[in-house]
Amino acid sequence: MIFLILLFIVLPIAELYVIIQIGDLIGIWPTIALLFLDSILGAVLLRSQGRAAWRRFQEALGTARVPAKEVYDGAAIIFGGALLMTPGFITDIFGFALLIPPMRAALRKLLLAIARRVGPTRSVFFLYDRRPSGWRQPGGTPPPGSRNPSPGPPPRQSGRDYDFDGSAREIPTDGPELDPGKDG
């Protein structure tokens, strides 16, 4: 709720204040031209950085590597380009920061550190807890913040790093089922 108030009320008021101050300093027409030029620059940077991120994404898939970094870069580039195309100087600062690769890498490291510190069950990236209600940690103790402290079934232990169930039957290679002369 506070984020939405900041985004839709405080940010536009701050943007208007900065635009008016810059307009008083350099004049109205240079201010409008500057806002127009940074929108065009944002579109050009979005296109070039987006292509480079797409190429790295394709290379990661080609080498059978999970493209986590490339997906983050693509999202940051799209968000940065959108901020640059939005009229205003405050959003332009954040937009340029997301389009500059070293700044993007620093922000990625910061977000990863925050996500690790917050943890997966309280992270902003998880809207709800998807674990079954009887989930237990391997030692049998409930996880911190667990919603259901009642004991559940122990976790399934397996010596394999894969898990599947199935059945098989042997198909005879000779016999009446495979005789091409018979209708079956």
N, C-alpha and C positions, 0 to 999 in steps of 0.2 A: 504494500500500500504506500509506504513512504517512498519507495523507488518510483512508483507511478506519479506521485505528487512532484518529485524532483524532476522527472522526465518531461511531464506535460505542463507544469506550471512554472517551476523555478528556472529551468533551462531556457525556455523561450523569453522570459523576462530578462534573464542575464544576457542572452544573445542580443535582444533589442538595445539594452543598455550599452553593450560594447559597440554595436553598430553605430549608435548615436554618438558615442564618444569619438570613434574613429572618423565619423562624418564631420564632426566639429573640428577635428584636428587637420584632416586633409581635404575636406570638402565632400559634398554629396555625390557628385559624378565620379570622382576617383574611387570613392567607397563602393559605389554600385559596380564600377568596372572591376574592382578588386574581387568582389564577391562573385561576379560572373566568370572572371578568369580562374579563380580557384575551383569553381565547379567544373570548368572545362579540363583543368589540370587533373582534377579528381577522376574524371571519366577516362582520361588518357592513362593515368597510373593504374586505375582499376583494370583496364584492358591489358596492359603490358604485364603487370604483376599477376593477374588472373591467368594469363596464358602460361607464364612460367610455373605457377603453382599447378596448373593442369598437367603440364609436361612432367613435373616431378611426381604427381599422383600416378600417371600412367607408367612411369619408370618403376615406381614402387610396386605396382600391381604386376608389372612384367617380371620383376625379380622375386615374386611370391612373398613380398614383405607386406605386413599390415601398414597401410598408409595413414597412421594416426597423425603424425606431424603434418602431413600434406593436407589432411582434412581440416585440421585446425587452421593452417595457413590459408586455405581457401575461404573458410568462414570469416577469418579476420580480414582478409582482403575485400570480400563482399561488404562486410560491415563498415570497413574504413572508407571504401568508395562511396557508400551510401551517405556516410557522415560528411564527406567532402562535397557531395552534390547538394547537400542540405545548406541553404543559405545561413551563414553565421560564422563567426570567427572562432568561437569556442569549439564547436563541432569540427571545424577544419583542423584544429590542433590535434584532436584525438584521431581524426581520420588519417592525417599524415603519419601519425605515430603508428597506426596499424598497417600502413602501406610500406613503411621502411623496414626491410628485413631484420636488422639488428634489434630494433624496438619490438618487433613482433616476436622475436625469439625470447627477449627478456620478459615480455608479458606472458608468453607461454610458460616459462619457468615459474613465474610468480603464481599463475593460476594452478599449475600442478602442485606447487608447495601448499597452497591454500586447500586444494582438494584433498591432499594427503593428510593435512592437519585436521581437517573437519571430519574426514572419514566417510565411507560410502553410505552409511545409514542416515547421516545427518547432512549430507552434501546437498547443495542446491541443485545438483544435476539429477537427483533421484526424487521424484515427486511422491513416491510412496515406497514402502518396504515390500519387495516382491518375494521374500522368503516365506516358506510355509510356516504356519503358526507353531509347529513343534520343533523348529530348527534348533539345533544345538551345535556348539563348537566341538571340535574333535575330542576335547577332554571331557565332554559331557556337561560343561557348565554353560548356562545361558549367556548369550552375548550381552554386552552392556546396552542398556536401553531396550531390551527385548520386551515385546508387548505381551507375550504369553509365557510366564515362567514355569508352566506345568511341563513335566517330563514328556518328551516325545520319543519316537523310535530312534535308536542310535543310527548315526550315519552309516551308510553302506560302505564297507571297506573292501577294497579290491586291490590286488597286486598289479592290475593293468592300469594304464593311463587312458583307456577307452572303456566304454560301457555300452553294451547292446544286448538285446535278447532276441532270440530267433530259434527257428527249427530248420532241420534239413532232412531230406530223404534222398536215398540213392535212386537214380533212374537207371533201369537196366538198359544195356546197349544192344541187347538182342531179345527176341521174344515177340509175342503177338502184338504188344502195344506199338512197336516200331516197325512192324512189317508193312512196307508200302503197298503190298498187294491187297491187304484187307481194308475194308471200310470200317471206320471205328467211330 
